[in-house]
């Protein structure tokens, strides 16, 4: 099918959502029932500061959390925190004390007052319309961000989202005090996340959609490290310490072929990491090329990751000619999710 299609289903007994673009799997969300969902909000209890790391270990209802800053905090103090990503095996859940209440159109920000509109909306008349909606619907000390999806959306739908997030924020913030840790929200699952963050011309909700739309076959292909580039191949292999990416041109080793293959790898890398749920340190060994071509490759990488939903920092070239990236661990690795069933 041409165009964008969302498929809501279950996979390996877990709630799952797939985004298909022109019949190709472009994004995949599978629920991880073994850990708190990113976005979940807890009342945590400060446990002990981590000397040397500058953070604070927290007690959660089940397990521990880690907050990167301990400034002004004391052991035993209750604190509202929100899960920001997936914990590595044996480590604490990463959290922030800057909680957000996010829906399809609106983000309510208790710690940042004021009204803001997504910079992606550039039409002045539309910005004025949205500013008026925010002024009418948003009450109290909390801040509000209207997302890019608001552009062209019905006023009633935007207002409904603002009201829902405002009510949730008010209820959660009122429950900040307490002697014991407690889960206050569970975070959005794949179906809600797909509705919240993806856009598509069609949505498939009938059971068995993954099989009918070819999602299952494409998920099976993700078990392989090899990614076909058309101009060569790329191998994406997670290790305990990092994700290693190796780019190969195949038979043609000319400078032109190497550059072409490396640019194809730049375009394919965000999708390959996204679908496999990989993050942390990424090290790319591009096909051999001249230093004169590095700038072009780096520019291509930056362009490719610009629209990726997961925060990724391009660190740069190593003395050995490898390229390093740091990617937020926002999702559980696909291999781990499928192994636990």
C-alpha positions, 0 to 999 in steps of 0.5 A, spaced: 500 500 500 502 506 498 502 512 503 502 511 511 498 506 515 498 504 522 497 497 524 495 496 531 495 489 533 499 484 538 505 481 537 508 475 542 503 476 546 504 484 547 501 490 545 504 492 539 503 498 533 507 498 526 508 504 522 508 502 514 510 507 509 509 505 502 508 498 504 515 498 508 516 497 516 518 504 518 517 504 526 515 499 531 513 499 538 512 493 542 510 493 550 515 491 555 511 488 561 518 487 565 519 494 566 516 501 567 514 504 561 517 511 559 513 517 561 510 513 567 510 518 573 512 516 580 512 519 587 519 516 589 523 517 595 530 519 595 535 514 597 542 516 597 546 520 593 551 517 588 558 521 590 562 522 584 556 521 579 552 527 582 546 523 582 541 520 587 538 513 587 531 513 588 526 508 591 520 506 586 514 502 588 518 496 585 526 497 584 530 503 584 531 509 579 536 514 578 536 521 577 542 525 574 542 531 579 542 530 587 542 538 588 537 540 594 535 533 595 535 529 601 534 522 603 527 520 605 524 526 601 518 524 596 519 527 589 515 526 583 519 523 577 518 521 570 521 515 567 525 517 561 528 511 558 529 503 558 534 501 564 540 497 562 540 490 565 542 490 572 541 498 572 536 503 575 531 506 571 533 513 568 528 518 571 527 526 571 524 530 576 521 535 570 515 531 569 510 532 562 503 530 561 503 529 553 497 527 548 496 528 541 496 536 541 498 538 548 503 538 553 502 540 559 508 543 563 508 544 571 515 546 571 515 551 566 509 556 565 507 560 559 504 558 552 508 556 547 507 553 540 511 548 536 516 552 531 514 547 526 508 551 525 510 557 521 503 560 518 502 566 522 494 566 522 494 559 524 499 561 530 494 566 532 488 561 532 492 556 536 494 562 541 487 564 542 485 557 544 491 556 549 489 563 552 481 560 553 482 553 555 489 553 559 488 556 566 492 555 572 500 556 573 502 550 569 505 551 562 502 549 555 506 547 549 501 546 543 504 540 538 505 541 531 499 536 530 495 542 532 496 545 525 489 544 521 486 540 527 479 542 530 478 547 535 474 542 539 479 536 539 485 541 541 481 543 547 479 536 549 486 534 549 488 541 553 483 539 558 485 532 559 492 533 560 490 539 565 486 535 569 491 529 569 497 534 571 493 537 577 491 530 580 498 528 579 501 534 582 497 534 588 499 527 590 506 529 590 507 528 598 507 521 601 512 517 605 512 511 600 513 510 593 507 510 589 506 509 581 501 515 579 501 514 572 503 508 568 505 511 561 502 510 554 502 503 551 504 502 543 497 503 541 496 510 545 503 512 543 501 511 535 495 515 536 499 520 539 505 521 535 504 518 528 500 520 522 497 516 517 492 516 512 489 509 514 489 505 521 488 498 521 485 495 528 482 488 526 486 483 530 491 479 525 493 486 522 500 484 523 500 478 519 495 481 513 499 487 512 506 483 512 508 486 518 510 479 521 515 478 515 519 484 516 519 483 524 522 476 522 527 480 518 530 484 523 533 478 527 538 479 521 544 483 522 545 485 515 541 491 512 541 491 504 543 498 502 542 497 494 549 500 494 552 495 498 551 492 505 551 494 513 551 490 519 548 492 525 550 488 531 549 490 538 554 488 543 554 489 551 558 495 551 556 498 544 552 497 537 557 496 532 555 498 525 560 495 519 558 498 512 561 494 506 561 496 498 561 489 496 565 488 489 566 495 487 571 498 492 572 505 488 572 511 491 565 513 488 562 506 490 565 507 497 561 514 498 555 512 494 555 506 499 556 510 505 551 515 504 546 510 503 548 507 510 547 514 513 540 514 510 538 507 512 541 507 519 536 511 523 531 506 521 535 500 522 536 502 530 529 505 531 526 498 529 531 494 533 530 498 539 538 500 539 541 505 543 547 507 547 554 508 544 553 507 536 560 506 533 560 506 525 565 503 521 564 506 514 567 503 507 574 506 506 573 513 503 578 519 503 578 524 508 575 529 503 568 525 503 567 525 511 564 532 511 559 530 506 557 523 510 557 527 516 552 532 513 548 526 510 548 523 517 545 529 521 540 530 515 537 523 516 537 523 524 534 530 524 527 527 523 528 521 527 523 521 534 529 518 538 534 523 541 541 522 538 547 526 538 553 525 533 559 525 537 564 525 531 570 522 528 575 518 532 582 518 530 581 511 527 576 513 522 570 511 526 564 515 527 561 515 534 554 517 536 550 517 542 543 515 542 538 515 548 535 508 550 528 510 549 526 503 547 527 496 549 531 492 544 527 488 540 531 482 541 530 482 548 522 483 547 522 477 543 526 472 547 522 473 553 516 470 550 
